Amino acid sequence: MLAKKHRSARLGLLLCPTTSFASLLCELGRKRAQANVLRERAPVYSGMMSYEKAARELPYLGFMFEMPIIVAGVGVSG
C-alpha cells in the first residue's frame, strides 16, 4: 500500500513462514511473551500470517495493488 501511495515499487514480495513453521514461531512467541510479562496484565501474542493463508487470500486483495506480488514460503526441515 505504501509503494502504491509513493509509486516507488514495481514488484512486491511477501515472505511468509509455512503453516508448520508459523506454528513453531507462535509457540516460541507465546513462551517469550509469558516469560517477559509484566505482572499487571496477561501476556498477549497475536500470531502471524502463513504462506498457505497468504496464497489463498491474496487473489481476493489483488484489486488494491497495481504491481505484481510474489508470495514465497519459508519452512523448516527435519
Sequence and secondary structure as in RCSB ss.txt:
>XXXX:A:sequence
MLAKKHRSARLGLLLCPTTSFASLLCELGRKRAQANVLRERAPVYSGMMSYEKAARELPYLGFMFEMPIIVAGVG
VSG
>XXXX:A:secstr
 HHHHHT  S EEEEEE HHHHHHHHHHHHHHHHHT  TTS         HHHHHHHHHHHGGG SS EEEEEE 
   
